[in-house]
């Protein structure tokens, strides 16, 4: 059965977060046919930042890891398993200070594993997570999505492509702290309905 991986990163609660609301609605619509949904809430801050030791453990083949390396690599293994099992990945991501939340960067550093989620070839890196669909639901208080000061959406789209996920759709409620914020949120929710149809 197809699986959906729902990744959220907002520090706000479900009731307050626009990115959570948008991505949650999209997941609800996509999962209406009884699909399995796995949720990874990055705001719980339970992902470690990469260290030299963790990086080495992640690159060591599982059968060759020491017990200490097994422990260090366990969380990356879990995150990569979630990605591998998913047919569709839905991100609910706010723009913080023009870019991605630090927790999303920690996630990316753990799942980008040479030889597993991508590999080096004579013509450059090649993503290994092909055939998946990704949706990015974005919320921004002031940064216009797609503008020269938006370093979040192009980075995340590029990173997913690096892993081989090139079928990416985005929906954004941006500039919502300014005039017409509620209308922008409503328009983004309407776009979610069209995307899921």
BADODO-880695 format. One line per field, with one value per atom (N, C-alpha, C): y, x, z; atom name; residue in three letters. Coordinates in nm, 2 decimals. Last residue first. Example, Ala and Ser with C-alpha at 12.3 -4.5 7.8 and 13.67 -1.06 7.14 Angstrom:
BEGIN
yy <- [-0.22, -0.11, 0.00, -0.57, -0.45, -0.33]
xx <- [1.28, 1.37, 1.29, 1.32, 1.23, 1.32]
zz <- [0.71, 0.71, 0.79, 0.78, 0.78, 0.78]
atomo <- [N, CA, C, N, CA, C]
residuo <- [SER, SER, SER, ALA, ALA, ALA]
This chain:
BEGIN
yy <- [1.72, 1.67, 1.56, 1.83, 1.70, 1.64, 2.09, 2.00, 1.85, 2.20, 2.17, 2.07, 2.22, 2.14, 2.10, 2.40, 2.26, 2.17, 2.63, 2.57, 2.42, 2.69, 2.65, 2.59, 2.75, 2.63, 2.59, 2.98, 2.87, 2.74, 3.15, 3.12, 2.99, 3.17, 3.11, 3.06, 3.31, 3.18, 3.10, 3.55, 3.47, 3.33, 3.64, 3.61, 3.52, 3.69, 3.59, 3.55, 3.91, 3.78, 3.67, 4.17, 4.06, 3.92, 4.31, 4.33, 4.21, 4.07, 4.20, 4.21, 3.82, 3.91, 4.05, 3.67, 3.67, 3.76, 3.63, 3.76, 3.77, 3.33, 3.41, 3.56, 3.02, 3.14, 3.23, 2.80, 2.90, 3.00, 2.49, 2.58, 2.67, 2.30, 2.39, 2.47, 1.98, 2.08, 2.16, 1.78, 1.86, 1.97, 1.54, 1.57, 1.64, 1.46, 1.58, 1.62, 1.31, 1.34, 1.47, 1.26, 1.20, 1.22, 1.42, 1.28, 1.20, 1.65, 1.58, 1.44, 1.72, 1.68, 1.60, 1.80, 1.69, 1.63, 2.03, 1.91, 1.79, 2.19, 2.15, 2.02, 2.24, 2.18, 2.12, 2.37, 2.24, 2.17, 2.60, 2.51, 2.37, 2.73, 2.68, 2.58, 2.78, 2.70, 2.65, 2.94, 2.82, 2.73, 3.19, 3.09, 2.95, 3.47, 3.34, 3.23, 3.70, 3.68, 3.55, 3.70, 3.69, 3.67, 3.49, 3.62, 3.60, 3.26, 3.28, 3.41, 3.41, 3.29, 3.31, 3.70, 3.65, 3.52, 3.71, 3.68, 3.63, 3.73, 3.85, 3.82, 3.48, 3.61, 3.73, 3.20, 3.30, 3.43, 2.85, 2.97, 3.07, 2.59, 2.69, 2.80, 2.26, 2.37, 2.47, 2.07, 2.16, 2.26, 1.73, 1.85, 1.94, 1.48, 1.56, 1.69, 1.14, 1.27, 1.35, 0.92, 0.97, 1.11, 0.83, 0.78, 0.82, 0.79, 0.83, 0.77, 0.82, 0.81, 0.85, 0.86, 0.72, 0.71, 1.10, 1.06, 0.92, 1.13, 1.08, 1.04, 1.36, 1.29, 1.25, 1.30, 1.38, 1.30, 1.14, 1.26, 1.34, 0.91, 0.99, 1.13, 0.95, 0.88, 0.97, 0.88, 0.96, 0.88, 0.87, 0.81, 0.90, 0.88, 0.93, 0.86, 0.72, 0.81, 0.88, 0.55, 0.51, 0.59, 0.67, 0.52, 0.47, 0.92, 0.87, 0.72, 1.04, 0.94, 0.89, 1.26, 1.26, 1.17, 1.24, 1.15, 1.16, 1.43, 1.29, 1.19, 1.67, 1.62, 1.47, 1.69, 1.68, 1.62, 1.73, 1.61, 1.59, 1.98, 1.86, 1.73, 2.13, 2.11, 1.99, 2.12, 2.06, 2.04, 2.26, 2.12, 2.05, 2.52, 2.45, 2.30, 2.61, 2.59, 2.50, 2.78, 2.67, 2.67, 3.14, 3.01, 2.90, 3.39, 3.38, 3.24, 3.34, 3.43, 3.40, 3.07, 3.14, 3.21, 2.96, 3.03, 3.10, 2.64, 2.78, 2.84, 2.35, 2.42, 2.58, 2.04, 2.17, 2.25, 1.81, 1.90, 2.01, 1.49, 1.62, 1.70, 1.24, 1.32, 1.45, 0.93, 1.07, 1.13, 0.68, 0.71, 0.86, 0.57, 0.67, 0.68, 0.41, 0.35, 0.44, 0.59, 0.48, 0.42, 0.76, 0.81, 0.70, 0.58, 0.65, 0.70, 0.50, 0.40, 0.47, 0.75, 0.70, 0.59, 0.76, 0.86, 0.82, 0.53, 0.54, 0.64, 0.59, 0.47, 0.48, 0.81, 0.83, 0.71, 0.68, 0.78, 0.81, 0.50, 0.45, 0.55, 0.58, 0.58, 0.54, 0.55, 0.69, 0.69, 0.28, 0.37, 0.51, 0.19, 0.14, 0.24, 0.30, 0.35, 0.31, 0.13, 0.28, 0.34, -0.12, -0.09, 0.06, -0.05, -0.08, -0.06, -0.16, -0.06, -0.12, -0.34, -0.31, -0.21, -0.36, -0.48, -0.46, -0.10, -0.15, -0.27, 0.09, -0.01, -0.07, 0.43, 0.29, 0.19, 0.67, 0.62, 0.48, 0.71, 0.70, 0.65, 0.72, 0.61, 0.59, 0.97, 0.85, 0.72, 1.14, 1.13, 1.01, 1.10, 1.05, 1.04, 1.21, 1.07, 1.02, 1.47, 1.39, 1.25, 1.53, 1.55, 1.46, 1.69, 1.60, 1.64, 1.72, 1.78, 1.69, 1.50, 1.55, 1.62, 1.55, 1.51, 1.57, 1.64, 1.52, 1.47, 1.86, 1.88, 1.76, 1.88, 1.82, 1.82, 1.97, 2.07, 2.01, 1.76, 1.80, 1.90, 1.50, 1.64, 1.68, 1.29, 1.32, 1.47, 1.04, 1.18, 1.20, 0.84, 0.85, 0.99, 0.69, 0.82, 0.80, 0.49, 0.49, 0.62, 0.56, 0.54, 0.55, 0.58, 0.48, 0.46, 0.79, 0.65, 0.55, 1.02, 0.99, 0.85, 1.12, 0.99, 0.95, 1.36, 1.26, 1.12, 1.50, 1.48, 1.37, 1.50, 1.44, 1.41, 1.63, 1.49, 1.43, 1.89, 1.82, 1.67, 1.95, 1.94, 1.86, 1.96, 1.86, 1.84, 2.17, 2.04, 1.93, 2.38, 2.36, 2.21, 2.36, 2.35, 2.32, 2.39, 2.27, 2.25, 2.66, 2.55, 2.41, 2.79, 2.79, 2.68, 2.71, 2.71, 2.70, 2.70, 2.83, 2.83, 2.43, 2.54, 2.67, 2.30, 2.27, 2.38, 2.54, 2.43, 2.41, 2.63, 2.66, 2.54, 2.56, 2.56, 2.59, 2.35, 2.47, 2.45, 2.12, 2.18, 2.31, 1.79, 1.93, 1.99, 1.55, 1.61, 1.76, 1.26, 1.40, 1.46, 1.02, 1.07, 1.22, 0.78, 0.92, 0.95, 0.48, 0.55, 0.70, 0.23, 0.35, 0.42, -0.12, 0.00, 0.13]
xx <- [-0.68, -0.80, -0.75, -0.47, -0.51, -0.62, -0.46, -0.35, -0.38, -0.70, -0.68, -0.57, -0.66, -0.77, -0.75, -0.44, -0.42, -0.53, -0.57, -0.47, -0.45, -0.71, -0.79, -0.70, -0.50, -0.59, -0.67, -0.42, -0.33, -0.40, -0.64, -0.60, -0.51, -0.62, -0.74, -0.71, -0.39, -0.40, -0.51, -0.46, -0.35, -0.35, -0.66, -0.69, -0.59, -0.50, -0.61, -0.65, -0.34, -0.28, -0.38, -0.38, -0.44, -0.39, -0.07, -0.21, -0.26, 0.15, 0.11, -0.04, 0.19, 0.19, 0.15, 0.21, 0.08, 0.08, 0.39, 0.36, 0.24, 0.24, 0.36, 0.31, 0.17, 0.10, 0.21, 0.21, 0.27, 0.16, 0.31, 0.20, 0.25, 0.47, 0.48, 0.35, 0.59, 0.49, 0.49, 0.82, 0.80, 0.70, 1.00, 0.86, 0.81, 1.25, 1.24, 1.10, 1.45, 1.31, 1.29, 1.72, 1.65, 1.50, 1.86, 1.83, 1.75, 1.86, 1.99, 1.97, 1.59, 1.64, 1.77, 1.60, 1.52, 1.56, 1.76, 1.81, 1.73, 1.61, 1.74, 1.78, 1.39, 1.37, 1.50, 1.53, 1.47, 1.44, 1.63, 1.72, 1.66, 1.40, 1.49, 1.59, 1.28, 1.21, 1.31, 1.48, 1.42, 1.37, 1.55, 1.66, 1.61, 1.42, 1.37, 1.48, 1.51, 1.55, 1.49, 1.42, 1.56, 1.60, 1.12, 1.19, 1.34, 0.98, 1.03, 1.11, 0.78, 0.83, 0.86, 0.87, 0.79, 0.86, 0.87, 0.95, 0.86, 0.68, 0.72, 0.79, 0.59, 0.53, 0.56, 0.51, 0.61, 0.54, 0.49, 0.43, 0.54, 0.44, 0.52, 0.44, 0.45, 0.36, 0.43, 0.56, 0.61, 0.50, 0.55, 0.48, 0.54, 0.68, 0.70, 0.61, 0.69, 0.63, 0.65, 0.94, 0.86, 0.81, 1.13, 0.99, 0.90, 1.44, 1.36, 1.22, 1.66, 1.52, 1.42, 1.92, 1.87, 1.72, 2.09, 2.00, 1.94, 2.43, 2.30, 2.21, 2.70, 2.61, 2.48, 2.89, 2.84, 2.75, 2.98, 2.92, 2.86, 3.08, 3.17, 3.12, 2.90, 2.92, 3.02, 2.79, 2.88, 2.90, 2.45, 2.58, 2.66, 2.20, 2.26, 2.40, 2.12, 2.02, 2.07, 2.37, 2.24, 2.13, 2.60, 2.59, 2.46, 2.59, 2.65, 2.64, 2.30, 2.41, 2.46, 2.11, 2.20, 2.32, 1.99, 1.94, 2.02, 2.13, 2.12, 2.08, 2.09, 2.23, 2.23, 1.81, 1.88, 2.02, 1.78, 1.72, 1.79, 1.91, 1.96, 1.91, 1.74, 1.88, 1.94, 1.52, 1.51, 1.65, 1.61, 1.58, 1.56, 1.64, 1.76, 1.73, 1.42, 1.44, 1.56, 1.55, 1.49, 1.51, 1.52, 1.57, 1.50, 1.46, 1.48, 1.52, 1.38, 1.50, 1.55, 1.21, 1.26, 1.39, 0.93, 1.05, 1.09, 0.79, 0.79, 0.92, 0.66, 0.78, 0.76, 0.56, 0.50, 0.61, 0.59, 0.66, 0.57, 0.52, 0.46, 0.53, 0.60, 0.65, 0.58, 0.50, 0.48, 0.53, 0.60, 0.58, 0.56, 0.83, 0.73, 0.72, 1.04, 0.91, 0.80, 1.26, 1.25, 1.11, 1.20, 1.20, 1.18, 1.22, 1.10, 1.09, 1.49, 1.39, 1.25, 1.60, 1.62, 1.52, 1.54, 1.49, 1.50, 1.68, 1.53, 1.48, 1.94, 1.89, 1.73, 1.97, 1.98, 1.92, 1.95, 1.85, 1.85, 2.18, 2.05, 1.94, 2.45, 2.38, 2.23, 2.52, 2.52, 2.44, 2.49, 2.41, 2.40, 2.69, 2.55, 2.45, 2.91, 2.87, 2.73, 2.93, 2.91, 2.86, 2.97, 2.85, 2.82, 3.10, 3.12, 2.98, 3.00, 2.99, 3.03, 2.97, 3.11, 3.11, 2.71, 2.77, 2.91, 2.66, 2.60, 2.67, 2.94, 2.84, 2.79, 2.97, 3.02, 2.91, 2.85, 2.91, 2.96, 2.76, 2.66, 2.72, 3.00, 2.92, 2.82, 3.10, 3.17, 3.09, 2.90, 2.92, 2.99, 2.94, 2.82, 2.83, 3.20, 3.18, 3.05, 3.16, 3.25, 3.23, 2.80, 2.93, 3.02, 2.49, 2.59, 2.72, 2.25, 2.33, 2.44, 1.97, 2.11, 2.17, 1.63, 1.74, 1.87, 1.44, 1.50, 1.60, 1.27, 1.41, 1.48, 1.01, 1.04, 1.19, 0.99, 0.99, 1.02, 0.96, 1.10, 1.11, 0.77, 0.76, 0.90, 0.66, 0.79, 0.78, 0.42, 0.45, 0.58, 0.29, 0.39, 0.42, 0.00, 0.07, 0.16, -0.14, -0.07, 0.00, -0.46, -0.32, -0.26, -0.73, -0.69, -0.54, -0.80, -0.82, -0.76, -0.71, -0.85, -0.89, -0.46, -0.48, -0.62, -0.49, -0.41, -0.44, -0.63, -0.69, -0.62, -0.44, -0.58, -0.64, -0.23, -0.21, -0.35, -0.34, -0.30, -0.29, -0.38, -0.50, -0.46, -0.11, -0.21, -0.33, -0.01, 0.04, -0.05, -0.17, -0.17, -0.12, -0.11, -0.24, -0.25, 0.17, 0.11, -0.03, 0.18, 0.24, 0.19, 0.05, -0.01, 0.05, -0.01, 0.09, 0.02, -0.20, -0.14, -0.06, -0.28, -0.38, -0.33, -0.03, -0.12, -0.23, 0.21, 0.12, 0.04, 0.54, 0.40, 0.32, 0.76, 0.77, 0.63, 0.75, 0.71, 0.72, 0.79, 0.91, 0.87, 0.69, 0.66, 0.78, 0.63, 0.74, 0.70, 0.48, 0.45, 0.55, 0.47, 0.56, 0.53, 0.25, 0.28, 0.37, 0.25, 0.27, 0.30, 0.06, 0.14, 0.14, 0.08, 0.00, 0.09]
zz <- [-0.56, -0.64, -0.74, -0.44, -0.39, -0.48, -0.55, -0.57, -0.54, -0.47, -0.61, -0.63, -0.20, -0.24, -0.39, -0.20, -0.15, -0.20, -0.28, -0.37, -0.33, -0.06, -0.18, -0.28, 0.11, 0.14, 0.02, -0.01, -0.01, 0.02, 0.03, -0.10, -0.11, 0.31, 0.25, 0.11, 0.33, 0.39, 0.33, 0.21, 0.15, 0.21, 0.38, 0.24, 0.18, 0.61, 0.61, 0.47, 0.51, 0.55, 0.55, 0.43, 0.35, 0.39, 0.53, 0.49, 0.40, 0.70, 0.64, 0.61, 0.76, 0.87, 0.83, 0.53, 0.60, 0.72, 0.33, 0.36, 0.45, 0.20, 0.23, 0.25, 0.17, 0.22, 0.27, -0.11, -0.01, 0.04, -0.24, -0.21, -0.10, -0.49, -0.37, -0.36, -0.59, -0.60, -0.47, -0.76, -0.64, -0.67, -0.86, -0.88, -0.76, -0.78, -0.87, -0.90, -0.58, -0.58, -0.65, -0.56, -0.67, -0.67, -0.39, -0.34, -0.45, -0.53, -0.50, -0.46, -0.50, -0.63, -0.62, -0.23, -0.27, -0.41, -0.26, -0.18, -0.22, -0.43, -0.48, -0.40, -0.25, -0.38, -0.44, -0.04, -0.02, -0.15, -0.18, -0.11, -0.10, -0.26, -0.36, -0.30, 0.00, -0.10, -0.21, 0.14, 0.19, 0.08, 0.07, 0.06, 0.10, -0.05, -0.01, -0.03, -0.16, -0.02, 0.04, -0.42, -0.40, -0.25, -0.40, -0.42, -0.39, -0.34, -0.48, -0.51, -0.11, -0.16, -0.31, 0.08, -0.04, -0.09, 0.42, 0.31, 0.19, 0.64, 0.55, 0.43, 0.73, 0.78, 0.69, 0.55, 0.58, 0.63, 0.49, 0.55, 0.58, 0.25, 0.31, 0.37, 0.17, 0.21, 0.30, -0.09, 0.01, 0.04, -0.18, -0.17, -0.06, -0.40, -0.28, -0.29, -0.50, -0.52, -0.39, -0.64, -0.53, -0.57, -0.82, -0.83, -0.72, -0.63, -0.75, -0.74, -0.45, -0.41, -0.52, -0.53, -0.53, -0.49, -0.73, -0.62, -0.64, -0.79, -0.85, -0.74, -0.85, -0.76, -0.83, -1.16, -1.05, -0.96, -1.35, -1.40, -1.29, -1.22, -1.30, -1.35, -0.90, -1.03, -1.11, -0.57, -0.66, -0.79, -0.47, -0.49, -0.58, -0.20, -0.33, -0.35, -0.01, -0.06, -0.19, -0.02, 0.02, -0.04, -0.10, -0.12, -0.08, 0.14, 0.02, 0.01, 0.27, 0.30, 0.17, 0.41, 0.29, 0.32, 0.66, 0.55, 0.42, 0.82, 0.86, 0.74, 0.70, 0.71, 0.75, 0.71, 0.58, 0.60, 0.99, 0.92, 0.79, 1.02, 1.09, 1.03, 0.87, 0.82, 0.89, 1.03, 0.90, 0.84, 1.25, 1.27, 1.13, 1.16, 1.19, 1.20, 0.89, 1.03, 1.05, 0.60, 0.66, 0.81, 0.56, 0.52, 0.60, 0.66, 0.52, 0.47, 0.93, 0.90, 0.76, 0.84, 0.96, 0.91, 0.69, 0.66, 0.78, 0.77, 0.78, 0.73, 0.61, 0.65, 0.66, 0.57, 0.62, 0.69, 0.31, 0.41, 0.45, 0.22, 0.24, 0.35, 0.00, 0.11, 0.11, -0.12, -0.12, 0.01, -0.06, -0.20, -0.22, 0.19, 0.14, -0.01, 0.26, 0.26, 0.20, 0.24, 0.15, 0.14, 0.46, 0.33, 0.22, 0.68, 0.65, 0.51, 0.65, 0.63, 0.60, 0.72, 0.58, 0.55, 0.99, 0.90, 0.75, 1.08, 1.10, 1.00, 1.02, 0.96, 0.97, 1.19, 1.05, 0.98, 1.44, 1.40, 1.25, 1.43, 1.44, 1.40, 1.44, 1.31, 1.32, 1.71, 1.65, 1.52, 1.74, 1.82, 1.76, 1.57, 1.55, 1.62, 1.69, 1.56, 1.53, 1.91, 1.93, 1.80, 1.79, 1.87, 1.89, 1.46, 1.60, 1.67, 1.14, 1.24, 1.38, 0.93, 0.98, 1.09, 0.85, 0.90, 0.96, 0.76, 0.88, 0.94, 0.65, 0.62, 0.75, 0.74, 0.76, 0.73, 0.74, 0.61, 0.62, 1.00, 0.89, 0.76, 1.13, 1.16, 1.04, 1.04, 1.01, 1.03, 1.15, 1.01, 0.96, 1.42, 1.36, 1.21, 1.44, 1.48, 1.42, 1.36, 1.29, 1.31, 1.37, 1.43, 1.34, 1.32, 1.27, 1.34, 1.58, 1.48, 1.44, 1.64, 1.68, 1.56, 1.70, 1.61, 1.64, 1.86, 1.90, 1.80, 1.84, 1.86, 1.91, 1.77, 1.90, 1.94, 1.52, 1.62, 1.76, 1.34, 1.37, 1.48, 1.33, 1.38, 1.42, 1.10, 1.17, 1.20, 1.05, 1.07, 1.15, 0.80, 0.90, 0.92, 0.68, 0.70, 0.82, 0.42, 0.55, 0.56, 0.27, 0.27, 0.41, 0.23, 0.33, 0.32, 0.07, 0.02, 0.11, 0.19, 0.20, 0.15, 0.18, 0.25, 0.26, 0.06, -0.01, 0.05, 0.26, 0.13, 0.05, 0.47, 0.49, 0.36, 0.35, 0.39, 0.41, 0.33, 0.21, 0.24, 0.60, 0.51, 0.38, 0.68, 0.74, 0.65, 0.54, 0.51, 0.56, 0.65, 0.51, 0.48, 0.92, 0.88, 0.73, 0.93, 0.98, 0.92, 0.83, 0.75, 0.80, 1.04, 0.90, 0.82, 1.37, 1.26, 1.12, 1.58, 1.54, 1.41, 1.61, 1.60, 1.56, 1.63, 1.52, 1.50, 1.75, 1.76, 1.64, 1.61, 1.66, 1.67, 1.49, 1.64, 1.70, 1.20, 1.27, 1.42, 1.06, 1.13, 1.20, 0.95, 0.99, 1.07, 0.71, 0.78, 0.82, 0.64, 0.66, 0.76, 0.39, 0.50, 0.52, 0.29, 0.29, 0.41, 0.08, 0.21, 0.19, -0.08, -0.08, 0.05, 0.00, 0.00, 0.00]
atomo <- [N, CA, C, N, CA, C, N, CA, C, N, CA, C, N, CA, C, N, CA, C, N, CA, C, N, CA, C, N, CA, C, N, CA, C, N, CA, C, N, CA, C, N, CA, C, N, CA, C, N, CA, C, N, CA, C, N, CA, C, N, CA, C, N, CA, C, N, CA, C, N, CA, C, N, CA, C, N, CA, C, N, CA, C, N, CA, C, N, CA, C, N, CA, C, N, CA, C, N, CA, C, N, CA, C, N, CA, C, N, CA, C, N, CA, C, N, CA, C, N, CA, C, N, CA, C, N, CA, C, N, CA, C, N, CA, C, N, CA, C, N, CA, C, N, CA, C, N, CA, C, N, CA, C, N, CA, C, N, CA, C, N, CA, C, N, CA, C, N, CA, C, N, CA, C, N, CA, C, N, CA, C, N, CA, C, N, CA, C, N, CA, C, N, CA, C, N, CA, C, N, CA, C, N, CA, C, N, CA, C, N, CA, C, N, CA, C, N, CA, C, N, CA, C, N, CA, C, N, CA, C, N, CA, C, N, CA, C, N, CA, C, N, CA, C, N, CA, C, N, CA, C, N, CA, C, N, CA, C, N, CA, C, N, CA, C, N, CA, C, N, CA, C, N, CA, C, N, CA, C, N, CA, C, N, CA, C, N, CA, C, N, CA, C, N, CA, C, N, CA, C, N, CA, C, N, CA, C, N, CA, C, N, CA, C, N, CA, C, N, CA, C, N, CA, C, N, CA, C, N, CA, C, N, CA, C, N, CA, C, N, CA, C, N, CA, C, N, CA, C, N, CA, C, N, CA, C, N, CA, C, N, CA, C, N, CA, C, N, CA, C, N, CA, C, N, CA, C, N, CA, C, N, CA, C, N, CA, C, N, CA, C, N, CA, C, N, CA, C, N, CA, C, N, CA, C, N, CA, C, N, CA, C, N, CA, C, N, CA, C, N, CA, C, N, CA, C, N, CA, C, N, CA, C, N, CA, C, N, CA, C, N, CA, C, N, CA, C, N, CA, C, N, CA, C, N, CA, C, N, CA, C, N, CA, C, N, CA, C, N, CA, C, N, CA, C, N, CA, C, N, CA, C, N, CA, C, N, CA, C, N, CA, C, N, CA, C, N, CA, C, N, CA, C, N, CA, C, N, CA, C, N, CA, C, N, CA, C, N, CA, C, N, CA, C, N, CA, C, N, CA, C, N, CA, C, N, CA, C, N, CA, C, N, CA, C, N, CA, C, N, CA, C, N, CA, C, N, CA, C, N, CA, C, N, CA, C, N, CA, C, N, CA, C, N, CA, C, N, CA, C, N, CA, C, N, CA, C, N, CA, C, N, CA, C, N, CA, C, N, CA, C, N, CA, C, N, CA, C, N, CA, C, N, CA, C, N, CA, C, N, CA, C, N, CA, C, N, CA, C, N, CA, C, N, CA, C, N, CA, C, N, CA, C, N, CA, C, N, CA, C, N, CA, C, N, CA, C, N, CA, C, N, CA, C, N, CA, C, N, CA, C, N, CA, C, N, CA, C, N, CA, C, N, CA, C, N, CA, C]
residuo <- [UNK, UNK, UNK, UNK, UNK, UNK, UNK, UNK, UNK, UNK, UNK, UNK, UNK, UNK, UNK, UNK, UNK, UNK, UNK, UNK, UNK, UNK, UNK, UNK, UNK, UNK, UNK, UNK, UNK, UNK, UNK, UNK, UNK, UNK, UNK, UNK, UNK, UNK, UNK, UNK, UNK, UNK, UNK, UNK, UNK, UNK, UNK, UNK, UNK, UNK, UNK, UNK, UNK, UNK, UNK, UNK, UNK, UNK, UNK, UNK, UNK, UNK, UNK, UNK, UNK, UNK, UNK, UNK, UNK, UNK, UNK, UNK, UNK, UNK, UNK, UNK, UNK, UNK, UNK, UNK, UNK, UNK, UNK, UNK, UNK, UNK, UNK, UNK, UNK, UNK, UNK, UNK, UNK, UNK, UNK, UNK, UNK, UNK, UNK, UNK, UNK, UNK, UNK, UNK, UNK, UNK, UNK, UNK, UNK, UNK, UNK, UNK, UNK, UNK, UNK, UNK, UNK, UNK, UNK, UNK, UNK, UNK, UNK, UNK, UNK, UNK, UNK, UNK, UNK, UNK, UNK, UNK, UNK, UNK, UNK, UNK, UNK, UNK, UNK, UNK, UNK, UNK, UNK, UNK, UNK, UNK, UNK, UNK, UNK, UNK, UNK, UNK, UNK, UNK, UNK, UNK, UNK, UNK, UNK, UNK, UNK, UNK, UNK, UNK, UNK, UNK, UNK, UNK, UNK, UNK, UNK, UNK, UNK, UNK, UNK, UNK, UNK, UNK, UNK, UNK, UNK, UNK, UNK, UNK, UNK, UNK, UNK, UNK, UNK, UNK, UNK, UNK, UNK, UNK, UNK, UNK, UNK, UNK, UNK, UNK, UNK, UNK, UNK, UNK, UNK, UNK, UNK, UNK, UNK, UNK, UNK, UNK, UNK, UNK, UNK, UNK, UNK, UNK, UNK, UNK, UNK, UNK, UNK, UNK, UNK, UNK, UNK, UNK, UNK, UNK, UNK, UNK, UNK, UNK, UNK, UNK, UNK, UNK, UNK, UNK, UNK, UNK, UNK, UNK, UNK, UNK, UNK, UNK, UNK, UNK, UNK, UNK, UNK, UNK, UNK, UNK, UNK, UNK, UNK, UNK, UNK, UNK, UNK, UNK, UNK, UNK, UNK, UNK, UNK, UNK, UNK, UNK, UNK, UNK, UNK, UNK, UNK, UNK, UNK, UNK, UNK, UNK, UNK, UNK, UNK, UNK, UNK, UNK, UNK, UNK, UNK, UNK, UNK, UNK, UNK, UNK, UNK, UNK, UNK, UNK, UNK, UNK, UNK, UNK, UNK, UNK, UNK, UNK, UNK, UNK, UNK, UNK, UNK, UNK, UNK, UNK, UNK, UNK, UNK, UNK, UNK, UNK, UNK, UNK, UNK, UNK, UNK, UNK, UNK, UNK, UNK, UNK, UNK, UNK, UNK, UNK, UNK, UNK, UNK, UNK, UNK, UNK, UNK, UNK, UNK, UNK, UNK, UNK, UNK, UNK, UNK, UNK, UNK, UNK, UNK, UNK, UNK, UNK, UNK, UNK, UNK, UNK, UNK, UNK, UNK, UNK, UNK, UNK, UNK, UNK, UNK, UNK, UNK, UNK, UNK, UNK, UNK, UNK, UNK, UNK, UNK, UNK, UNK, UNK, UNK, UNK, UNK, UNK, UNK, UNK, UNK, UNK, UNK, UNK, UNK, UNK, UNK, UNK, UNK, UNK, UNK, UNK, UNK, UNK, UNK, UNK, UNK, UNK, UNK, UNK, UNK, UNK, UNK, UNK, UNK, UNK, UNK, UNK, UNK, UNK, UNK, UNK, UNK, UNK, UNK, UNK, UNK, UNK, UNK, UNK, UNK, UNK, UNK, UNK, UNK, UNK, UNK, UNK, UNK, UNK, UNK, UNK, UNK, UNK, UNK, UNK, UNK, UNK, UNK, UNK, UNK, UNK, UNK, UNK, UNK, UNK, UNK, UNK, UNK, UNK, UNK, UNK, UNK, UNK, UNK, UNK, UNK, UNK, UNK, UNK, UNK, UNK, UNK, UNK, UNK, UNK, UNK, UNK, UNK, UNK, UNK, UNK, UNK, UNK, UNK, UNK, UNK, UNK, UNK, UNK, UNK, UNK, UNK, UNK, UNK, UNK, UNK, UNK, UNK, UNK, UNK, UNK, UNK, UNK, UNK, UNK, UNK, UNK, UNK, UNK, UNK, UNK, UNK, UNK, UNK, UNK, UNK, UNK, UNK, UNK, UNK, UNK, UNK, UNK, UNK, UNK, UNK, UNK, UNK, UNK, UNK, UNK, UNK, UNK, UNK, UNK, UNK, UNK, UNK, UNK, UNK, UNK, UNK, UNK, UNK, UNK, UNK, UNK, UNK, UNK, UNK, UNK, UNK, UNK, UNK, UNK, UNK, UNK, UNK, UNK, UNK, UNK, UNK, UNK, UNK, UNK, UNK, UNK, UNK, UNK, UNK, UNK, UNK, UNK, UNK, UNK, UNK, UNK, UNK, UNK, UNK, UNK, UNK, UNK, UNK, UNK, UNK, UNK, UNK, UNK, UNK]
